[in-house]
Amino acid sequence: MDHLSTEQKKALYEHLSAHLSDAKKELFSQVWSQRNSALRLVLENIYQPLNASAILRTADALGVHWIDVIDNEHPWTINRKIAKGALDWLKIQNHSNVEKVLLDLKAKGYMIAVTDFSPEAISIYDFIPEQPVALVMGTELSGISSTVKQCADVSLVIPMSGFSQSLNVSVAAGVALSHLTTSTKRISDIQRFTDEEKWDTMVQWASHSIYWSDTLIKEFLENQRANHSKAHL
């Protein structure tokens, strides 16, 4: 649907929403209003399906919308039973070049935050962001790559109080996202999503909620082409 304009995406959603219940449409509006526009998650080579799936489920539940997946070393695999449908509701983009992803995010105004045990790392509870944040979580074995470390604007650590001095990556992601969701809320309230992002998402959600959506989308696109042809007669 990337070739459609924002107005066309809005019209497509209206076409699809005729087949949704009022309760479902209200749910879409409610969830979208709580999506965090100032926090996105970057996952670098998470290779265990259970971890990847649990992270997605947590991200959706906490209102994170954008997920950037770097899978240049390990294949990205999801267990749908664990993810609980989160794939349908999140905006997930796959990439192979982590440096390009992070530089692009910086250009868009994101601060790159990483979870790391480096000496300069600060407690995540002391981190007060003043701009949108892209949180990078690294692979289960070795954490973030050296490339990510070089691109990072801030290193965060989750303080440990027990004998265990580390967390499973999916648990760490949950703790970090839970805190950052709160600390970025003020920014999110000010810098909301664009109309294009909104209607692109509404189409995505409606498509996943209507099992014959492919037929409805095809019908809409054919009508668009027919109307375009008539306009040029």
ZADO-1210 file (C-alpha; in nm, 4 decimals, padded with zeros to 6 digits):
<atoms>
<atom x="00.0000" y="00.0000" z="00.0000" code="MET" pos="1"/>
<atom x="00.3035" y="00.2265" z="-00.0024" code="ASP" pos="2"/>
<atom x="00.2050" y="00.3661" z="-00.3438" code="HIS" pos="3"/>
<atom x="-00.1211" y="00.5083" z="-00.2073" code="LEU" pos="4"/>
<atom x="-00.1460" y="00.8664" z="-00.0876" code="SER" pos="5"/>
<atom x="-00.2539" y="00.9482" z="00.2673" code="THR" pos="6"/>
<atom x="-00.6038" y="01.0377" z="00.1471" code="GLU" pos="7"/>
<atom x="-00.6286" y="00.7126" z="-00.0468" code="GLN" pos="8"/>
<atom x="-00.5239" y="00.5140" z="00.2602" code="LYS" pos="9"/>
<atom x="-00.7892" y="00.6939" z="00.4618" code="LYS" pos="10"/>
<atom x="-01.0471" y="00.6111" z="00.1946" code="ALA" pos="11"/>
<atom x="-00.9325" y="00.2483" z="00.1894" code="LEU" pos="12"/>
<atom x="-00.9740" y="00.2246" z="00.5648" code="TYR" pos="13"/>
<atom x="-01.3262" y="00.3651" z="00.5364" code="GLU" pos="14"/>
<atom x="-01.3956" y="00.1008" z="00.2712" code="HIS" pos="15"/>
<atom x="-01.2643" y="-00.1758" z="00.4962" code="LEU" pos="16"/>
<atom x="-01.4197" y="-00.0423" z="00.8159" code="SER" pos="17"/>
<atom x="-01.7677" y="-00.0913" z="00.6756" code="ALA" pos="18"/>
<atom x="-01.7015" y="-00.4572" z="00.7552" code="HIS" pos="19"/>
<atom x="-01.5866" y="-00.3945" z="01.1118" code="LEU" pos="20"/>
<atom x="-01.8026" y="-00.3731" z="01.4207" code="SER" pos="21"/>
<atom x="-01.8351" y="-00.0415" z="01.6022" code="ASP" pos="22"/>
<atom x="-01.6593" y="-00.2021" z="01.8995" code="ALA" pos="23"/>
<atom x="-01.3616" y="-00.2984" z="01.6834" code="LYS" pos="24"/>
<atom x="-01.3353" y="00.0495" z="01.5310" code="LYS" pos="25"/>
<atom x="-01.3508" y="00.2057" z="01.8758" code="GLU" pos="26"/>
<atom x="-01.0778" y="-00.0319" z="01.9941" code="LEU" pos="27"/>
<atom x="-00.8553" y="00.0722" z="01.7037" code="PHE" pos="28"/>
<atom x="-00.9002" y="00.4395" z="01.7945" code="SER" pos="29"/>
<atom x="-00.8334" y="00.3738" z="02.1608" code="GLN" pos="30"/>
<atom x="-00.5167" y="00.1707" z="02.1011" code="VAL" pos="31"/>
<atom x="-00.3835" y="00.4159" z="01.8424" code="TRP" pos="32"/>
<atom x="-00.4296" y="00.7074" z="02.0840" code="SER" pos="33"/>
<atom x="-00.2038" y="00.5228" z="02.3297" code="GLN" pos="34"/>
<atom x="00.0706" y="00.4320" z="02.0812" code="ARG" pos="35"/>
<atom x="00.4027" y="00.5923" z="02.1742" code="ASN" pos="36"/>
<atom x="00.5416" y="00.8046" z="01.8908" code="SER" pos="37"/>
<atom x="00.8611" y="00.8886" z="02.0837" code="ALA" pos="38"/>
<atom x="00.9870" y="00.5353" z="02.1440" code="LEU" pos="39"/>
<atom x="01.0855" y="00.2662" z="01.8981" code="ARG" pos="40"/>
<atom x="01.2704" y="-00.0609" z="01.9380" code="LEU" pos="41"/>
<atom x="01.5658" y="-00.1901" z="01.7380" code="VAL" pos="42"/>
<atom x="01.6422" y="-00.5624" z="01.7713" code="LEU" pos="43"/>
<atom x="01.9864" y="-00.6693" z="01.6546" code="GLU" pos="44"/>
<atom x="02.0165" y="-01.0389" z="01.5677" code="ASN" pos="45"/>
<atom x="01.7796" y="-01.1796" z="01.8286" code="ILE" pos="46"/>
<atom x="01.7876" y="-01.5419" z="01.7200" code="TYR" pos="47"/>
<atom x="01.5758" y="-01.7387" z="01.9681" code="GLN" pos="48"/>
<atom x="01.2120" y="-01.7440" z="01.8516" code="PRO" pos="49"/>
<atom x="01.0749" y="-01.7489" z="02.2067" code="LEU" pos="50"/>
<atom x="01.2699" y="-01.4355" z="02.3003" code="ASN" pos="51"/>
<atom x="01.1837" y="-01.2518" z="01.9795" code="ALA" pos="52"/>
<atom x="00.8159" y="-01.3382" z="02.0166" code="SER" pos="53"/>
<atom x="00.7983" y="-01.2389" z="02.3833" code="ALA" pos="54"/>
<atom x="00.9623" y="-00.9039" z="02.3051" code="ILE" pos="55"/>
<atom x="00.7069" y="-00.8271" z="02.0336" code="LEU" pos="56"/>
<atom x="00.4184" y="-00.9148" z="02.2631" code="ARG" pos="57"/>
<atom x="00.5592" y="-00.6871" z="02.5336" code="THR" pos="58"/>
<atom x="00.6237" y="-00.4026" z="02.2887" code="ALA" pos="59"/>
<atom x="00.2651" y="-00.4102" z="02.1630" code="ASP" pos="60"/>
<atom x="00.1248" y="-00.4279" z="02.5157" code="ALA" pos="61"/>
<atom x="00.3284" y="-00.1223" z="02.6201" code="LEU" pos="62"/>
<atom x="00.2280" y="00.0863" z="02.3195" code="GLY" pos="63"/>
<atom x="00.5490" y="00.0671" z="02.1159" code="VAL" pos="64"/>
<atom x="00.4621" y="00.0738" z="01.7460" code="HIS" pos="65"/>
<atom x="00.7811" y="00.0726" z="01.5391" code="TRP" pos="66"/>
<atom x="01.0159" y="-00.2268" z="01.5478" code="ILE" pos="67"/>
<atom x="01.3350" y="-00.2347" z="01.3407" code="ASP" pos="68"/>
<atom x="01.4792" y="-00.5839" z="01.3038" code="VAL" pos="69"/>
<atom x="01.8437" y="-00.6362" z="01.2107" code="ILE" pos="70"/>
<atom x="01.8942" y="-00.9945" z="01.0951" code="ASP" pos="71"/>
<atom x="02.2253" y="-00.9920" z="00.9106" code="ASN" pos="72"/>
<atom x="02.3697" y="-01.2749" z="01.1231" code="GLU" pos="73"/>
<atom x="02.0782" y="-01.4737" z="01.2593" code="HIS" pos="74"/>
<atom x="01.7454" y="-01.5447" z="01.0875" code="PRO" pos="75"/>
<atom x="01.4464" y="-01.3656" z="01.2394" code="TRP" pos="76"/>
<atom x="01.1932" y="-01.6285" z="01.3468" code="THR" pos="77"/>
<atom x="00.8712" y="-01.5783" z="01.5411" code="ILE" pos="78"/>
<atom x="00.6598" y="-01.8209" z="01.7441" code="ASN" pos="79"/>
<atom x="00.3065" y="-01.6942" z="01.6835" code="ARG" pos="80"/>
<atom x="00.1685" y="-01.8679" z="01.9944" code="LYS" pos="81"/>
<atom x="00.4073" y="-01.6695" z="02.2120" code="ILE" pos="82"/>
<atom x="00.3671" y="-01.3444" z="02.0160" code="ALA" pos="83"/>
<atom x="-00.0109" y="-01.3614" z="02.0648" code="LYS" pos="84"/>
<atom x="-00.0885" y="-01.1808" z="01.7401" code="GLY" pos="85"/>
<atom x="00.1531" y="-00.8912" z="01.7992" code="ALA" pos="86"/>
<atom x="00.2832" y="-00.9295" z="01.4431" code="LEU" pos="87"/>
<atom x="-00.0529" y="-00.8066" z="01.3151" code="ASP" pos="88"/>
<atom x="-00.0496" y="-00.4856" z="01.5191" code="TRP" pos="89"/>
<atom x="00.3133" y="-00.3696" z="01.5080" code="LEU" pos="90"/>
<atom x="00.4965" y="-00.1940" z="01.2251" code="LYS" pos="91"/>
<atom x="00.7991" y="-00.4188" z="01.1734" code="ILE" pos="92"/>
<atom x="01.0761" y="-00.3420" z="00.9251" code="GLN" pos="93"/>
<atom x="01.3625" y="-00.5802" z="00.8474" code="ASN" pos="94"/>
<atom x="01.7109" y="-00.4514" z="00.7687" code="HIS" pos="95"/>
<atom x="02.0578" y="-00.5904" z="00.7087" code="SER" pos="96"/>
<atom x="02.2704" y="-00.2804" z="00.7777" code="ASN" pos="97"/>
<atom x="02.2470" y="-00.1707" z="01.1409" code="VAL" pos="98"/>
<atom x="02.4667" y="00.1368" z="01.0942" code="GLU" pos="99"/>
<atom x="02.2378" y="00.2746" z="00.8213" code="LYS" pos="100"/>
<atom x="01.9315" y="00.2127" z="01.0367" code="VAL" pos="101"/>
<atom x="02.0770" y="00.3976" z="01.3352" code="LEU" pos="102"/>
<atom x="02.2089" y="00.6887" z="01.1286" code="LEU" pos="103"/>
<atom x="01.8673" y="00.7231" z="00.9626" code="ASP" pos="104"/>
<atom x="01.7000" y="00.7270" z="01.3038" code="LEU" pos="105"/>
<atom x="01.9422" y="00.9918" z="01.4272" code="LYS" pos="106"/>
<atom x="01.8589" y="01.2038" z="01.1227" code="ALA" pos="107"/>
<atom x="01.4917" y="01.1746" z="01.2211" code="LYS" pos="108"/>
<atom x="01.5694" y="01.3090" z="01.5680" code="GLY" pos="109"/>
<atom x="01.6003" y="00.9885" z="01.7678" code="TYR" pos="110"/>
<atom x="01.8537" y="00.9413" z="02.0451" code="MET" pos="111"/>
<atom x="02.0132" y="00.5965" z="02.0221" code="ILE" pos="112"/>
<atom x="01.9991" y="00.4247" z="02.3608" code="ALA" pos="113"/>
<atom x="02.1617" y="00.0858" z="02.4211" code="VAL" pos="114"/>
<atom x="02.1551" y="-00.1585" z="02.7085" code="THR" pos="115"/>
<atom x="02.5151" y="-00.2205" z="02.8017" code="ASP" pos="116"/>
<atom x="02.7406" y="-00.2869" z="03.1006" code="PHE" pos="117"/>
<atom x="03.0101" y="-00.0424" z="02.9889" code="SER" pos="118"/>
<atom x="03.1698" y="00.1812" z="03.2574" code="PRO" pos="119"/>
<atom x="02.9944" y="00.4905" z="03.1219" code="GLU" pos="120"/>
<atom x="02.6486" y="00.3298" z="03.1382" code="ALA" pos="121"/>
<atom x="02.3958" y="00.5034" z="03.3616" code="ILE" pos="122"/>
<atom x="02.0999" y="00.3547" z="03.5438" code="SER" pos="123"/>
<atom x="01.7959" y="00.3468" z="03.3203" code="ILE" pos="124"/>
<atom x="01.6021" y="00.4965" z="03.6119" code="TYR" pos="125"/>
<atom x="01.8235" y="00.8068" z="03.6031" code="ASP" pos="126"/>
<atom x="01.7764" y="00.8579" z="03.2295" code="PHE" pos="127"/>
<atom x="01.5428" y="01.1464" z="03.1444" code="ILE" pos="128"/>
<atom x="01.5157" y="01.1765" z="02.7648" code="PRO" pos="129"/>
<atom x="01.4614" y="01.5127" z="02.5995" code="GLU" pos="130"/>
<atom x="01.3999" y="01.3729" z="02.2505" code="GLN" pos="131"/>
<atom x="01.2520" y="01.0549" z="02.0970" code="PRO" pos="132"/>
<atom x="01.4411" y="00.7377" z="02.1859" code="VAL" pos="133"/>
<atom x="01.5353" y="00.4328" z="01.9797" code="ALA" pos="134"/>
<atom x="01.6255" y="00.1501" z="02.2179" code="LEU" pos="135"/>
<atom x="01.8634" y="-00.1121" z="02.0782" code="VAL" pos="136"/>
<atom x="01.8655" y="-00.4641" z="02.2221" code="MET" pos="137"/>
<atom x="02.1425" y="-00.7006" z="02.1154" code="GLY" pos="138"/>
<atom x="02.1818" y="-01.0716" z="02.0590" code="THR" pos="139"/>
<atom x="02.1376" y="-01.3163" z="02.3468" code="GLU" pos="140"/>
<atom x="02.5034" y="-01.4225" z="02.3603" code="LEU" pos="141"/>
<atom x="02.7092" y="-01.1065" z="02.3260" code="SER" pos="142"/>
<atom x="02.4675" y="-00.8140" z="02.3417" code="GLY" pos="143"/>
<atom x="02.4972" y="-00.5217" z="02.1023" code="ILE" pos="144"/>
<atom x="02.7635" y="-00.5162" z="01.8298" code="SER" pos="145"/>
<atom x="03.0642" y="-00.2833" z="01.8201" code="SER" pos="146"/>
<atom x="02.8921" y="-00.0905" z="01.5392" code="THR" pos="147"/>
<atom x="02.5942" y="-00.0181" z="01.7626" code="VAL" pos="148"/>
<atom x="02.8233" y="00.0861" z="02.0486" code="LYS" pos="149"/>
<atom x="02.9903" y="00.3397" z="01.8205" code="GLN" pos="150"/>
<atom x="02.6533" y="00.4831" z="01.7142" code="CYS" pos="151"/>
<atom x="02.5070" y="00.4947" z="02.0658" code="ALA" pos="152"/>
<atom x="02.4245" y="00.8287" z="02.2263" code="ASP" pos="153"/>
<atom x="02.3702" y="00.6827" z="02.5724" code="VAL" pos="154"/>
<atom x="02.4384" y="00.3477" z="02.7435" code="SER" pos="155"/>
<atom x="02.1816" y="00.2308" z="02.9950" code="LEU" pos="156"/>
<atom x="02.2025" y="-00.0405" z="03.2573" code="VAL" pos="157"/>
<atom x="01.9265" y="-00.2044" z="03.4590" code="ILE" pos="158"/>
<atom x="02.0540" y="-00.2168" z="03.8194" code="PRO" pos="159"/>
<atom x="02.0807" y="-00.5676" z="03.9662" code="MET" pos="160"/>
<atom x="02.0155" y="-00.6359" z="04.3347" code="SER" pos="161"/>
<atom x="02.0583" y="-01.0121" z="04.3506" code="GLY" pos="162"/>
<atom x="02.3214" y="-01.2772" z="04.2872" code="PHE" pos="163"/>
<atom x="02.2196" y="-01.2890" z="03.9217" code="SER" pos="164"/>
<atom x="02.3790" y="-00.9943" z="03.7443" code="GLN" pos="165"/>
<atom x="02.1989" y="-01.0176" z="03.4109" code="SER" pos="166"/>
<atom x="01.8513" y="-01.0665" z="03.2680" code="LEU" pos="167"/>
<atom x="01.7160" y="-01.2696" z="02.9789" code="ASN" pos="168"/>
<atom x="01.6948" y="-01.0385" z="02.6765" code="VAL" pos="169"/>
<atom x="01.3151" y="-01.0543" z="02.6623" code="SER" pos="170"/>
<atom x="01.2887" y="-00.9684" z="03.0327" code="VAL" pos="171"/>
<atom x="01.5438" y="-00.6880" z="02.9954" code="ALA" pos="172"/>
<atom x="01.3454" y="-00.5508" z="02.7003" code="ALA" pos="173"/>
<atom x="01.0290" y="-00.5568" z="02.9109" code="GLY" pos="174"/>
<atom x="01.1893" y="-00.3704" z="03.2000" code="VAL" pos="175"/>
<atom x="01.3542" y="-00.1135" z="02.9729" code="ALA" pos="176"/>
<atom x="01.0467" y="-00.0515" z="02.7579" code="LEU" pos="177"/>
<atom x="00.8229" y="-00.0241" z="03.0616" code="SER" pos="178"/>
<atom x="01.0405" y="00.2522" z="03.2070" code="HIS" pos="179"/>
<atom x="01.1008" y="00.4313" z="02.8751" code="LEU" pos="180"/>
<atom x="00.7306" y="00.4247" z="02.7905" code="THR" pos="181"/>
<atom x="00.6713" y="00.6406" z="03.0963" code="THR" pos="182"/>
<atom x="00.9749" y="00.8671" z="03.0546" code="SER" pos="183"/>
<atom x="00.8986" y="00.9434" z="02.6872" code="THR" pos="184"/>
<atom x="00.5246" y="01.0001" z="02.7298" code="LYS" pos="185"/>
<atom x="00.5612" y="01.3786" z="02.7493" code="ARG" pos="186"/>
<atom x="00.7525" y="01.3813" z="02.4205" code="ILE" pos="187"/>
<atom x="00.5030" y="01.1446" z="02.2596" code="SER" pos="188"/>
<atom x="00.2116" y="01.3670" z="02.3602" code="ASP" pos="189"/>
<atom x="00.3757" y="01.6594" z="02.1794" code="ILE" pos="190"/>
<atom x="00.5205" y="01.4843" z="01.8740" code="GLN" pos="191"/>
<atom x="00.2378" y="01.2656" z="01.7498" code="ARG" pos="192"/>
<atom x="00.2342" y="01.0345" z="01.4494" code="PHE" pos="193"/>
<atom x="00.1704" y="01.1745" z="01.1032" code="THR" pos="194"/>
<atom x="-00.1635" y="01.1256" z="00.9266" code="ASP" pos="195"/>
<atom x="00.0085" y="00.8928" z="00.6820" code="GLU" pos="196"/>
<atom x="00.1347" y="00.6732" z="00.9660" code="GLU" pos="197"/>
<atom x="-00.2115" y="00.6707" z="01.1210" code="LYS" pos="198"/>
<atom x="-00.4041" y="00.5637" z="00.8123" code="TRP" pos="199"/>
<atom x="-00.1352" y="00.3205" z="00.7059" code="ASP" pos="200"/>
<atom x="-00.1766" y="00.1557" z="01.0461" code="THR" pos="201"/>
<atom x="-00.5558" y="00.1621" z="01.0352" code="MET" pos="202"/>
<atom x="-00.5458" y="-00.0195" z="00.7002" code="VAL" pos="203"/>
<atom x="-00.3009" y="-00.2741" z="00.8423" code="GLN" pos="204"/>
<atom x="-00.5161" y="-00.3414" z="01.1490" code="TRP" pos="205"/>
<atom x="-00.8380" y="-00.3631" z="00.9502" code="ALA" pos="206"/>
<atom x="-00.6760" y="-00.5975" z="00.6977" code="SER" pos="207"/>
<atom x="-00.5722" y="-00.8351" z="00.9742" code="HIS" pos="208"/>
<atom x="-00.9207" y="-00.8231" z="01.1266" code="SER" pos="209"/>
<atom x="-01.1171" y="-00.9118" z="00.8101" code="ILE" pos="210"/>
<atom x="-01.0353" y="-01.2495" z="00.6587" code="TYR" pos="211"/>
<atom x="-01.1612" y="-01.1456" z="00.3139" code="TRP" pos="212"/>
<atom x="-00.9688" y="-00.8162" z="00.3220" code="SER" pos="213"/>
<atom x="-00.7655" y="-00.9093" z="00.0115" code="ASP" pos="214"/>
<atom x="-01.0867" y="-00.9113" z="-00.1920" code="THR" pos="215"/>
<atom x="-01.1978" y="-00.5775" z="-00.0458" code="LEU" pos="216"/>
<atom x="-00.8601" y="-00.4159" z="-00.1137" code="ILE" pos="217"/>
<atom x="-00.8584" y="-00.5445" z="-00.4707" code="LYS" pos="218"/>
<atom x="-01.2101" y="-00.4048" z="-00.5165" code="GLU" pos="219"/>
<atom x="-01.1010" y="-00.0647" z="-00.3814" code="PHE" pos="220"/>
<atom x="-00.7938" y="-00.0461" z="-00.6057" code="LEU" pos="221"/>
<atom x="-00.9956" y="-00.1408" z="-00.9139" code="GLU" pos="222"/>
<atom x="-01.2454" y="00.1351" z="-00.8347" code="ASN" pos="223"/>
<atom x="-00.9579" y="00.3806" z="-00.7910" code="GLN" pos="224"/>
<atom x="-00.8149" y="00.2889" z="-01.1315" code="ARG" pos="225"/>
<atom x="-01.1575" y="00.3116" z="-01.2970" code="ALA" pos="226"/>
<atom x="-01.2229" y="00.6539" z="-01.1486" code="ASN" pos="227"/>
<atom x="-00.8781" y="00.7702" z="-01.2545" code="HIS" pos="228"/>
<atom x="-00.9420" y="00.6550" z="-01.6118" code="SER" pos="229"/>
<atom x="-01.2782" y="00.8338" z="-01.6260" code="LYS" pos="230"/>
<atom x="-01.1209" y="01.1539" z="-01.5010" code="ALA" pos="231"/>
<atom x="-00.8808" y="01.1529" z="-01.7944" code="HIS" pos="232"/>
<atom x="-01.1381" y="01.0824" z="-02.0669" code="LEU" pos="233"/>
</atoms>
